[in-house]
């Protein structure tokens, strides 16, 4: 049957409308998000379409909360909405550069470099946008030849130029501040970069109090024992600004940990882990989230400081059941190793520590040797302090091998962290063998090296502070006065640590200083008002305080 032209026209029109409707629905599906989503307020003006601008602001908010995977998706969405929006590709490149985390892996470097190429090829309408793209381009340039830190410093200098060239651009100020934090040396004790970043961020804060990056980076700027108190207002506001972000819910606990505010840390990390689990259930069904694991590490640490050991055991049991992740990165690797080690060592479970094994077995531990070292360190301490010196020596040899490998690739920071662990473990082996002077020499060397550096943001603190171990060694060597000084030094940088307080109280009691013993025992009992275990140290404290 021959169809009339009007009929063909109407049919074609219906097909065209249906196609357009499907395309619109697909487009909406690609870029839709929960209407209740709260990521803070970011206004990052770009010369793209209005729809792309809206998506760009959301993507930038995700980026400022280090939600890198979602930020990359959102910036990719910008380029789909407006293929001529070159800064959308800039955002993809920025999502693959993690200034305060581990260096990008090869796949991330490749994605970032490709995004820069697309941004350049697309072209920009303003010098400002061109300068942003040129700044991140220097980070990816010659990545196969230049070390990560060298490229990070070059990027920082490029962002400084952007910051100076556009003094009214608050985003330039915020990203420059972040670049300063990304190049701050962990051995630097002047905190020059951190203080400069904080000064810039505080100037922006008055104009943009709901900006997620400002409060987030202020926390990082002051994430040090000497400065932590300055970040408490930011810590208590960031989660309220961006409550949809698991990282924003967790990040305040960096400051709570520094100040020994364990119950605040617990509540924040419970919220963060729950948010991460809910999100990953939608995006990676059947997997756990690295954000969840990161929060769980801080959560277990906080539980253990208040002798909430059953709660800590719950965290340990949960992580023991996880084998599949959304992303295998430094946060996941560290948590997998740290949580079991902390659970054993903080409770003085030497036999438990001696039996630790890497979990999950299929995890790419070879990519994260500094995390792998945690298990060998815990085992070495456990075996040395439970009498299995032959096995302890093997674990110390493994630590030495890992340290050598890290030094070989010029990863100085993590090589030093593993060296601290090696010295401490070897010190306890020497003590078990009766080598009093050698044990003290090794433990002092471990404590001094640890004092010369700062903790990495991935961890709430050392698995066991080296100086705390030195205090325990001095106590066992019947030098309680000297031990007390070491425990007090630990408490100055790590307030409200259970073993710091109990060690200081016992050392004070042994040295005859009942006033100090009472002070520390009182603090310990108050710290453990939510305890769900009967640790011997806590019973000792209660017994001492019960005496008239």
Secondary structure, 3 states (H helix, E strand, C coil): CCCCHHHHHHHHHHHHHHHHHHHHHHHHHHHCCCCCCCCCCCCCCCCCCHHHHHHHHHHHHHHHCCCHHHHHHHHHHHHHHCCCCHHHHHHHHHHCCCCCCCCCCHHHHHHHHHHHHHHHHHCCCCHHHHHHHHHHHHHHCCCCCCCHHHHHHHHHHHHHHHHHHCCCCHHHHHHHHHHHHHCCCCCCCCCHHHHHHHHHHHHHHCCCCCCHHHHHHHHHHCCCCCCHHHHHHHHHHHHHHCCCCHHHHHHHHHHHHHCCCHHHHHHHHHHHHHHHHHHHHHHCCCCECHHHHHHHHHHHHHHHHCCCHHHHHHHHHHHHCCCCECCCCHHHHHHHHHHHHHHHHHCCCHHHHHCCCCCCCCCCHHHCHHHHHHHHHHHHHHHHHCCCHHHHHHHHHHHHHHHHHHHHCCCHHHHHHHHHHHHHHHHHHHHHCCCHHHHHHHHHHHHHHHHCCCCCCCCCCCCCCHHHHHHHHHHHCCCHHHHHHHHHHHHHHCCCCHHHHHHHHHHHHHCCCHHHHHHHHHHHHHHCCCCCCCCHHHHHHHHHHHCC
